[in-house]
Amino acid sequence: MSASTRFLGAIVRRGLDVAPRKLGNQEDVDRVVFTLSFAAFIIVIVLFVGCIIAIEYTYGMVVTTLTIIEDPNPEPVVSLPSYSDAVDDGHKAVIDKKQPLGLPEAEGLPATYKPITSGFRSTIKHLRARAGRGSRFRGFSHFLALSFARGFLTNSLRFLGGFAPFVADIAVSTMVLAWVHAVISAPSSKSWYQRFPSVRKNWIKIAPAVALSTLASQLSFHIPVAIGFMLGGFRLNENGIYVLAEASPVYHLYAAGAVVLSLILGLFLDVPAAVIMVRVAASLLPADDETIVPFDRTFNGKVSPTEVDGSGAIGVLDAWRTLSWASYRRVVVAIVKVAGMLAATSFVFGIVGGLGVVLFAAGTPRSILTSLGIAA
């Protein structure tokens, strides 16, 4: 989740850094003519960014968040008998004798219950049925507000160096809480502002989980890079971006090793910490909010509702211990699927965009193709 968002940001920064220098090698780059090919290239870029955002947010964030909190073994729904003909007559109630008195009936679940979030298709279908066509982007406005606040604080705290993102994330912890609640709650009459919880009551409860998630995310990225840097495989360029020290097979092995180590750390550090953060945030969902997927508010009896004893939030350890292995496996499978979708999308648009750059760039396109080894 956060790792893929950071990866996307790195790609964008890399592209903005490389593109001007690549185009700068052309003789007539000082004049840009708006042509049909240029318009097509811009459309491809916009479509690519839109697809990446849609995949990452809908499947990497919304669906994965719902997968984390869904109860795989929900209790049967108890429906009380309705007495539509009951009449209040002062101190006594008159009930139509045609309506037999009976015990509450439980709507049983299928013998082999399949969680809603067991697949992307079933999850999206459920969201559409409960919240409409735009449900795949539920909470997106809260996410934009969170991203803006986080980015502003990180930029303002640049003097802290690598600690700036960590401090910024902790500072906006209640905004993270608001986003999680906007994603997991069923449609209600609450306004956009009412989704933001009280900072005084909730910050101390959610901040430790957010800090843990941010720390794990940073470590899963910086540890492999630091090891590669110490071994001489990476260096910092003039823009502060890590690049290979040399373009040789040995240094490509460094890069491959860093990617593998980052994936391993992500699986054992980043993902569990993100799961804990989401489950702690879900435990703080107000009692008057219904979740859009089955959700055990008691976490197997580990937490009581806030109106009972005032505790509300589940502990960090209990948030992890109460997650079943089957649920964690579904979370990992969802993340792998999202990574595959992003890779496939990047590959397709990379080919289309690469051809667009080659054909649009000033100069003789055929000579450029020849230099790239694509055409003779």
Secondary structure, 3 states (H helix, E strand, C coil): CHHHHHHHHHHHHHHHHHHHHHHCCCCCCCCCCCCHHHHHHHHHHHHHHHHHHHHHHHHHHHHHHHHHHCCCCCCCEEECCCCCCCEEECCEEECCCCCCCCCCEEECCCCCCCCHHHCHHHHHHHHHHHHCHHHHHCCHHHHHHHHHHHHHHHHHCHHHHHHHHHHHHHHCHHHHHHHHHHHHECCCCCCCHHHCCCHHHHHHHHHHHHHHHHHHHHHHHHHHHHHHHHCCCEEECCCCCEEECCCCHHHHHHHHHHHHHHHHHHHHHHHHHHHHHHHHHHHCCCCCCCECCCCCCCCCCCCCCHHHHCCCCCCHHHHHHCCCHHHHHHHHHHHHHHHHHHHHHHHHHHHHHHHHHHHHCCCCHHHHHHHCCCCC
